[in-house]
Amino acid sequence: MRALRSIPRRSLEQGLWTRLRTAMLVLLFTGLIWWTADQSVRERRDFSVQLRVLKLPGLAIAIRSPSPPHEFTIRVSGSKRQLDAFERSLTTHSDTLDYRLPTADAVTGTSFTRIARDVIDQTNLLMESGLTVLEATPREIVFRVDRLDSKTVTVEPDFGSIRVDNWAVSPPRVTVTMSASELADLHGVLRPRIEPQLMTWRREHPDEREFDIALALTLPQASIEPASVTVTGRIIQLMETRTFGPVPILPAVPVSIQRKYLVEPAGEGEFRTDLSIRGPRGRIETLLPDEIRAYFDVLTADERQAQSGEAITRRIVVVLPDGFELEGPAPEVTFRLMPRHETGDGG
């Protein structure tokens, strides 16, 4: 006890401080060693992401390829800590990366291609992560920059397979803001599909015919004001599409051509085709094959091509009972006019 008391107070404090400082240095260097080790050990990990281009004033910037929702598989490398943090950020942002187009690329009326890896490397979350983008699939991105424009258009719902009478839209016109070139393609009419909502309404109101449905309006890379309309009307009939065939296709041949030529298919095959026909549900099941007529016209002017041996392509005409219609454009047939003496037909 006396020996302890004989140690000067200052010496005791200096000894304790030296030990404490040594311990702190050991902890610091240990942390540095662990941090260095963490940085030097790099891992690779794959992620599925979607790319979104941020808006620029007055411009419509679209990704033309790949098609929406612009999905990519990327391979990145970094420390486990960085990769885990990036994975958490992706989850928070719904697996979406935001990209701001450089000013040099923001030229109206241009399309250009960029390497996907380079673009994704410049997105918000990747720039913050410290990760390196090694690969991106698809490999290329096609951008389109256009002038942003607005136009008031008429809303005409697409009722699909449901026949509707006395329909109305409120408000009947909306303002669409989007790429000027794509806006021109609307030709002043917006045709939103309403068939799924009507089918749901029918299941929920089986005994009713008059409907009143709120319809949300959406277009890729566009804003619509107002964003929804109310569609009213009366359901007359549910329509259904069925495929019939093979249906014979008869040539309608002028007498002057019949005397000299036979009409034969170009290449292998016959004058037959399958037809998708749309009609009232309940009646289309009873539509008979002999009620479906298909033919194509052979013209006197076709004789010029017959003399040169050229094949002739013509769209067929389909005749159906009232209440039925062909789904989509009519098929085409390709035929040749063969001189009768070459076919062995002396008739």
C-alpha positions as CSV (number, residue, x, y, z in Angstrom):
1,M,0.0,0.0,0.0
2,R,2.8,2.3,0.8
3,A,4.5,1.4,-2.5
4,L,1.3,2.4,-4.4
5,R,1.2,5.6,-2.5
6,S,4.8,6.3,-3.3
7,I,3.9,6.4,-7.1
8,P,3.4,10.0,-8.1
9,R,-0.1,10.8,-9.2
10,R,1.1,12.3,-12.5
11,S,3.0,9.1,-13.4
12,L,-0.1,7.0,-12.8
13,E,-2.3,9.2,-15.0
14,Q,0.3,9.1,-17.8
15,G,0.4,5.3,-17.6
16,L,-3.3,5.0,-17.9
17,W,-3.5,7.5,-20.8
18,T,-0.7,5.6,-22.6
19,R,-2.6,2.3,-22.3
20,L,-5.9,3.9,-23.4
21,R,-4.2,5.5,-26.4
22,T,-2.6,2.2,-27.4
23,A,-6.0,0.5,-27.2
24,M,-7.6,3.2,-29.4
25,L,-4.9,2.8,-32.0
26,V,-5.3,-0.9,-32.0
27,L,-9.0,-0.5,-32.6
28,L,-8.5,2.0,-35.3
29,F,-6.0,-0.1,-37.2
30,T,-8.1,-3.2,-36.8
31,G,-11.1,-1.3,-38.3
32,L,-8.9,-0.1,-41.2
33,I,-7.7,-3.6,-41.8
34,W,-11.3,-4.9,-41.9
35,W,-12.5,-2.0,-44.1
36,T,-9.6,-2.6,-46.5
37,A,-10.4,-6.3,-46.7
38,D,-14.0,-5.5,-47.3
39,Q,-13.1,-3.2,-50.2
40,S,-10.6,-5.6,-51.8
41,V,-13.0,-8.6,-51.9
42,R,-15.4,-7.9,-54.7
43,E,-18.4,-10.0,-55.6
44,R,-20.6,-10.1,-58.7
45,R,-24.3,-10.2,-58.6
46,D,-27.1,-10.1,-61.2
47,F,-30.2,-7.9,-61.0
48,S,-33.4,-7.4,-63.0
49,V,-34.2,-3.7,-63.4
50,Q,-36.4,-1.3,-65.4
51,L,-35.1,1.9,-66.9
52,R,-37.0,5.1,-66.8
53,V,-36.0,8.3,-68.5
54,L,-36.5,11.5,-66.6
55,K,-38.5,14.3,-68.2
56,L,-36.9,17.4,-69.6
57,P,-38.9,20.6,-70.2
58,G,-40.6,20.8,-73.6
59,L,-39.2,17.4,-74.7
60,A,-40.7,13.9,-75.2
61,I,-38.0,11.4,-74.6
62,A,-38.9,7.8,-75.3
63,I,-37.1,4.5,-75.3
64,R,-37.9,2.8,-78.6
65,S,-36.0,-0.4,-77.9
66,P,-36.3,-2.5,-75.8
67,S,-40.0,-2.1,-75.7
68,P,-41.9,-1.3,-72.5
69,P,-41.5,-1.9,-69.6
70,H,-37.8,-1.5,-70.7
71,E,-36.4,-4.4,-68.7
72,F,-32.7,-5.2,-68.4
73,T,-30.6,-7.8,-66.7
74,I,-27.5,-6.3,-65.3
75,R,-24.4,-7.7,-63.7
76,V,-22.5,-5.5,-61.2
77,S,-19.5,-5.9,-59.0
78,G,-18.6,-4.5,-55.7
79,S,-18.2,-5.3,-52.0
80,K,-20.8,-7.4,-50.3
81,R,-21.8,-4.3,-48.3
82,Q,-22.3,-2.2,-51.5
83,L,-24.2,-5.0,-53.2
84,D,-26.5,-5.5,-50.2
85,A,-27.1,-1.7,-50.0
86,F,-27.9,-1.5,-53.7
87,E,-30.3,-4.4,-53.4
88,R,-32.2,-2.6,-50.6
89,S,-32.3,0.6,-52.7
90,L,-33.7,-1.3,-55.7
91,T,-36.5,-2.8,-53.6
92,T,-37.3,0.7,-52.3
93,H,-37.5,2.1,-55.8
94,S,-39.5,-0.8,-57.3
95,D,-36.5,-2.1,-59.3
96,T,-36.5,1.1,-61.3
97,L,-33.5,3.1,-62.3
98,D,-33.8,6.8,-63.4
99,Y,-31.7,8.2,-66.2
100,R,-31.3,11.8,-67.1
101,L,-30.5,12.3,-70.8
102,P,-27.3,14.5,-71.3
103,T,-28.0,17.9,-72.7
104,A,-25.9,17.1,-75.8
105,D,-28.3,14.2,-76.7
106,A,-31.5,16.3,-76.1
107,V,-31.9,17.3,-79.8
108,T,-35.5,17.4,-81.1
109,G,-36.3,15.0,-83.9
110,T,-33.4,12.6,-83.4
111,S,-33.1,8.9,-82.8
112,F,-29.9,7.4,-81.5
113,T,-28.4,4.2,-80.0
114,R,-26.4,4.0,-76.8
115,I,-24.7,1.1,-75.1
116,A,-27.0,-0.1,-72.3
117,R,-24.1,-0.7,-69.8
118,D,-22.9,2.9,-70.2
119,V,-26.4,4.3,-69.8
120,I,-27.3,2.2,-66.7
121,D,-23.9,3.1,-65.2
122,Q,-25.2,6.7,-65.2
123,T,-28.5,6.1,-63.4
124,N,-29.3,7.5,-60.0
125,L,-28.9,4.4,-57.9
126,L,-25.8,3.0,-59.6
127,M,-24.0,6.4,-59.3
128,E,-24.7,6.4,-55.6
129,S,-23.8,2.8,-55.0
130,G,-20.1,2.8,-56.0
131,L,-20.7,-0.4,-58.0
132,T,-19.3,-1.2,-61.4
133,V,-21.7,-2.3,-64.2
134,L,-20.1,-5.2,-66.0
135,E,-22.9,-6.2,-68.4
136,A,-26.4,-5.2,-69.4
137,T,-28.8,-7.3,-71.5
138,P,-30.2,-6.2,-74.0
139,R,-26.9,-4.6,-75.0
140,E,-28.3,-1.5,-76.7
141,I,-30.9,1.2,-76.1
142,V,-32.6,3.2,-78.9
143,F,-33.8,6.7,-77.8
144,R,-36.1,9.0,-79.6
145,V,-36.3,12.7,-78.8
146,D,-39.2,14.7,-80.0
147,R,-41.0,18.0,-79.3
148,L,-43.7,17.8,-76.6
149,D,-47.1,18.8,-77.9
150,S,-50.7,18.9,-76.7
151,K,-53.9,18.3,-78.5
152,T,-57.6,17.9,-77.7
153,V,-58.9,14.6,-79.0
154,T,-62.3,12.8,-79.0
155,V,-62.7,9.7,-76.9
156,E,-64.3,6.8,-78.7
157,P,-64.3,3.6,-76.5
158,D,-63.4,0.3,-78.1
159,F,-66.1,-2.1,-76.9
160,G,-64.4,-5.2,-78.4
161,S,-66.7,-8.2,-78.5
162,I,-69.7,-6.4,-76.9
163,R,-72.2,-4.6,-79.0
164,V,-73.4,-1.4,-77.4
165,D,-76.1,1.1,-78.3
166,N,-76.7,4.7,-77.3
167,W,-73.2,5.1,-75.8
168,A,-71.9,8.4,-74.6
169,V,-68.6,9.7,-73.0
170,S,-68.4,12.5,-70.5
171,P,-66.4,14.6,-71.0
172,P,-66.4,13.7,-74.7
173,R,-62.9,15.3,-75.4
174,V,-59.7,15.3,-73.4
175,T,-56.3,16.9,-73.8
176,V,-53.3,14.6,-74.6
177,T,-49.7,15.8,-74.1
178,M,-47.1,13.6,-75.7
179,S,-44.5,13.3,-78.5
180,A,-45.6,15.5,-81.5
181,S,-45.1,12.6,-84.0
182,E,-47.1,10.1,-81.9
183,L,-49.8,12.6,-81.2
184,A,-50.3,13.0,-84.9
185,D,-50.8,9.2,-85.2
186,L,-53.9,9.5,-83.0
187,H,-55.7,11.4,-85.8
188,G,-57.7,13.3,-83.3
189,V,-59.3,10.2,-81.7
190,L,-58.4,8.3,-78.5
191,R,-59.8,4.7,-78.5
192,P,-59.4,3.3,-75.0
193,R,-60.3,-0.4,-74.6
194,I,-63.3,-0.8,-72.3
195,E,-64.3,-4.5,-72.9
196,P,-62.6,-5.9,-69.7
197,Q,-64.5,-3.4,-67.5
198,L,-67.8,-4.1,-69.3
199,M,-67.3,-7.9,-68.8
200,T,-66.7,-7.3,-65.1
201,W,-69.8,-5.1,-64.9
202,R,-71.9,-7.8,-66.7
203,R,-70.8,-10.4,-64.1
204,E,-71.7,-8.0,-61.2
205,H,-75.0,-6.9,-62.8
206,P,-76.3,-9.9,-64.8
207,D,-79.9,-8.6,-65.0
208,E,-79.0,-5.1,-66.2
209,R,-78.2,-3.7,-69.6
210,E,-77.6,0.0,-69.1
211,F,-74.2,0.8,-67.7
212,D,-72.3,3.7,-66.2
213,I,-68.5,3.0,-65.9
214,A,-65.6,5.3,-65.0
215,L,-62.8,4.6,-67.4
216,A,-59.1,5.5,-66.7
217,L,-57.2,6.8,-69.7
218,T,-53.6,5.9,-70.2
219,L,-51.1,6.2,-73.0
220,P,-47.4,5.3,-72.9
221,Q,-45.2,8.4,-72.4
222,A,-48.2,10.7,-72.3
223,S,-50.3,12.7,-69.9
224,I,-54.0,13.0,-70.3
225,E,-56.3,15.7,-68.8
226,P,-58.7,14.7,-67.4
227,A,-57.2,11.3,-66.7
228,S,-60.6,9.5,-66.7
229,V,-64.0,9.7,-68.3
230,T,-67.5,8.3,-67.7
231,V,-68.9,5.9,-70.3
232,T,-72.6,5.2,-70.4
233,G,-74.6,3.0,-72.8
234,R,-76.8,0.0,-73.2
235,I,-75.5,-3.5,-73.9
236,I,-77.3,-5.1,-76.8
237,Q,-75.4,-8.3,-77.4
238,L,-72.3,-10.1,-76.5
239,M,-70.1,-11.0,-79.5
240,E,-67.8,-13.9,-79.9
241,T,-65.1,-14.8,-82.4
242,R,-64.6,-18.3,-83.8
243,T,-62.4,-19.7,-86.5
244,F,-63.9,-21.6,-89.4
245,G,-62.1,-23.5,-92.1
246,P,-60.6,-24.4,-94.3
247,V,-63.1,-22.4,-96.3
248,P,-63.0,-22.9,-100.1
249,I,-62.2,-19.7,-102.1
250,L,-63.7,-19.6,-105.5
251,P,-62.3,-17.5,-108.4
252,A,-64.8,-15.1,-110.1
253,V,-63.5,-15.2,-113.7
254,P,-64.7,-13.2,-116.7
255,V,-65.9,-15.3,-119.6
256,S,-63.1,-13.9,-121.9
257,I,-60.5,-15.2,-119.4
258,Q,-62.3,-18.5,-118.9
259,R,-62.0,-19.4,-122.6
260,K,-58.2,-19.1,-122.6
261,Y,-57.0,-19.6,-119.1
262,L,-57.2,-21.8,-116.1
263,V,-56.9,-20.2,-112.6
264,E,-54.4,-22.1,-110.5
265,P,-52.7,-21.5,-107.1
266,A,-49.2,-20.1,-107.3
267,G,-47.0,-22.7,-105.7
268,E,-48.3,-25.6,-103.7
269,G,-51.7,-25.6,-102.0
270,E,-55.3,-25.0,-102.8
271,F,-57.7,-22.1,-102.7
272,R,-58.7,-22.6,-99.1
273,T,-58.2,-20.6,-95.9
274,D,-59.2,-20.4,-92.3
275,L,-61.4,-17.4,-91.4
276,S,-61.9,-15.7,-88.0
277,I,-65.5,-14.6,-87.9
278,R,-67.2,-12.4,-85.2
279,G,-70.9,-12.7,-84.4
280,P,-73.5,-12.8,-81.7
281,R,-72.8,-15.2,-78.9
282,G,-75.3,-18.0,-79.2
283,R,-75.7,-17.6,-82.9
284,I,-72.1,-18.1,-84.0
285,E,-72.2,-21.7,-82.8
286,T,-74.9,-22.5,-85.3
287,L,-73.2,-20.8,-88.3
288,L,-72.9,-23.4,-91.0
289,P,-69.9,-23.7,-93.4
290,D,-72.1,-23.2,-96.5
291,E,-73.3,-19.9,-95.1
292,I,-69.7,-18.6,-95.5
293,R,-68.8,-17.6,-99.0
294,A,-65.3,-16.5,-100.1
295,Y,-64.1,-15.5,-103.5
296,F,-61.6,-13.4,-105.4
297,D,-61.9,-11.5,-108.6
298,V,-59.9,-12.3,-111.7
299,L,-59.8,-9.2,-113.9
300,T,-59.5,-9.0,-117.7
301,A,-56.4,-6.8,-117.1
302,D,-54.7,-9.8,-115.5
303,E,-54.1,-11.3,-118.9
304,R,-51.0,-9.1,-119.3
305,Q,-49.4,-10.8,-116.3
306,A,-50.5,-14.2,-117.6
307,Q,-48.6,-13.6,-120.8
308,S,-45.4,-12.9,-118.8
309,G,-46.0,-15.8,-116.4
310,E,-46.2,-13.5,-113.3
311,A,-48.1,-14.5,-110.2
312,I,-51.0,-12.3,-109.2
313,T,-51.9,-11.5,-105.6
314,R,-55.4,-10.4,-104.7
315,R,-57.4,-9.9,-101.5
316,I,-60.4,-12.2,-101.1
317,V,-64.0,-11.1,-100.5
318,V,-65.9,-12.8,-97.7
319,V,-69.8,-12.8,-97.7
320,L,-71.5,-13.6,-94.4
321,P,-75.0,-13.6,-93.0
322,D,-76.4,-10.4,-91.4
323,G,-74.9,-9.8,-87.9
324,F,-71.6,-11.5,-88.7
325,E,-68.3,-9.9,-89.7
326,L,-64.8,-10.9,-90.6
327,E,-62.3,-10.4,-87.8
328,G,-59.3,-8.4,-89.2
329,P,-58.4,-7.9,-92.8
330,A,-59.4,-10.5,-95.4
331,P,-56.6,-12.9,-96.4
332,E,-54.9,-12.7,-99.8
333,V,-54.5,-15.4,-102.5
334,T,-51.7,-15.7,-105.1
335,F,-52.6,-17.3,-108.4
336,R,-51.5,-17.7,-112.0
337,L,-53.5,-17.7,-115.2
338,M,-52.3,-20.8,-117.1
339,P,-53.1,-21.1,-120.9
340,R,-55.4,-24.0,-121.4
341,H,-53.3,-25.7,-124.1
342,E,-50.4,-25.9,-121.6
343,T,-52.5,-27.7,-119.1
344,G,-53.7,-30.3,-121.5
345,D,-57.2,-29.0,-121.4
346,G,-58.3,-28.6,-124.9
347,G,-61.8,-27.6,-123.9
